[in-house]
Amino acid sequence: MRKCARFLLLLAVVPLPGVMAADKTRTDLENEFNGKVRPFLETYCVTCHGREKPEADLDLSGVTTMAALLNDGPRWNLMLERVAAEEMPPAEAKRHPSAEARRETVDWF
């Protein structure tokens, strides 16, 4: 199922010649990334997975654009799996997203 989702996302973000809807979809995805996903990562992930001593050697501080995220498929797949399974942020974390914020982020992926 994940491969199907990745394929559909790829279709949505790679504009095809003469297809204007693909450009709009890419813009929509970038806007959603900037408005929801990036703030989610900054609020709930980068505290532990930042530049200094990143937990599990996973530095997410460079994920500031949709392109940066999409260029690293294995990392965003891992992020999706952990967030969707509610494994991240961990129980001992100081801040936890609302169910709605988590769902919006997972849905974006």
C-alpha positions as CSV (number, residue, x, y, z in Angstrom):
1,M,0.0,0.0,0.0
2,R,2.9,2.4,0.8
3,K,4.3,1.9,-2.7
4,C,0.9,2.9,-4.2
5,A,0.7,6.0,-2.0
6,R,4.2,7.0,-3.1
7,F,3.3,6.5,-6.7
8,L,0.2,8.6,-6.3
9,L,2.2,11.3,-4.6
10,L,4.8,11.2,-7.4
11,L,2.0,11.6,-9.9
12,A,0.7,14.6,-8.0
13,V,4.0,16.5,-7.7
14,V,5.6,15.8,-11.1
15,P,3.9,18.0,-13.6
16,L,3.1,16.4,-16.9
17,P,3.3,18.4,-20.1
18,G,0.1,20.3,-20.8
19,V,-1.5,19.3,-17.5
20,M,-2.2,22.4,-15.4
21,A,-3.9,20.5,-12.6
22,A,-0.5,18.9,-11.6
23,D,1.0,22.4,-11.0
24,K,-2.0,23.3,-8.8
25,T,-1.6,20.1,-6.8
26,R,2.1,20.6,-6.3
27,T,1.3,24.1,-5.0
28,D,-1.4,22.8,-2.7
29,L,1.0,20.2,-1.3
30,E,3.7,22.8,-0.8
31,N,1.3,25.1,1.0
32,E,0.1,22.2,3.2
33,F,3.7,21.2,3.9
34,N,4.5,24.8,4.9
35,G,1.3,25.3,6.9
36,K,1.0,22.0,8.7
37,V,3.8,19.5,8.2
38,R,6.8,21.8,8.7
39,P,5.3,23.3,11.9
40,F,4.5,19.8,13.1
41,L,8.1,18.7,12.6
42,E,9.5,21.8,14.2
43,T,7.2,21.5,17.2
44,Y,7.2,17.8,17.9
45,C,10.3,16.3,16.2
46,V,13.2,18.7,15.8
47,T,13.6,19.1,19.6
48,C,15.0,15.5,19.8
49,H,16.0,15.1,16.1
50,G,17.9,18.3,15.6
51,R,21.4,19.3,14.7
52,E,22.9,18.8,18.2
53,K,22.9,15.1,19.3
54,P,20.0,13.9,17.2
55,E,18.2,10.9,18.7
56,A,18.8,7.7,16.6
57,D,21.2,9.8,14.4
58,L,18.1,11.3,12.7
59,D,18.6,15.0,12.1
60,L,15.4,16.5,10.8
61,S,16.5,20.1,11.1
62,G,17.2,20.3,7.4
63,V,13.6,19.3,6.4
64,T,12.5,22.8,5.8
65,T,11.0,22.4,2.3
66,M,8.8,19.8,0.6
67,A,11.6,19.2,-1.9
68,A,14.1,18.4,0.9
69,L,11.7,15.9,2.4
70,L,10.9,14.2,-0.9
71,N,14.5,13.9,-1.8
72,D,15.0,11.5,1.1
73,G,12.4,8.8,0.6
74,P,13.7,6.3,3.3
75,R,13.7,9.0,5.9
76,W,10.1,10.3,5.2
77,N,8.8,6.8,5.0
78,L,10.3,6.1,8.5
79,M,8.8,9.4,9.8
80,L,5.4,8.5,8.4
81,E,5.5,5.0,10.0
82,R,6.5,6.3,13.4
83,V,4.0,9.2,13.5
84,A,1.1,7.1,12.1
85,A,1.8,4.3,14.7
86,E,1.9,7.0,17.4
87,E,5.4,5.9,18.4
88,M,6.6,9.5,17.9
89,P,6.8,11.6,19.7
90,P,7.5,9.1,22.5
91,A,5.4,9.0,25.6
92,E,8.1,10.8,27.7
93,A,8.2,13.7,25.3
94,K,7.2,17.1,26.8
95,R,4.8,17.9,23.9
96,H,2.4,15.8,22.0
97,P,0.3,16.7,19.0
98,S,-3.5,16.7,19.0
99,A,-5.1,13.8,17.2
100,E,-6.1,16.2,14.5
101,A,-2.6,17.6,14.0
102,R,-1.2,14.0,13.8
103,R,-3.9,13.0,11.3
104,E,-3.3,16.0,9.1
105,T,0.4,15.3,9.0
106,V,-0.1,11.6,8.3
107,D,-2.7,12.4,5.6
108,W,-0.2,14.8,3.9
109,F,2.4,12.1,3.7
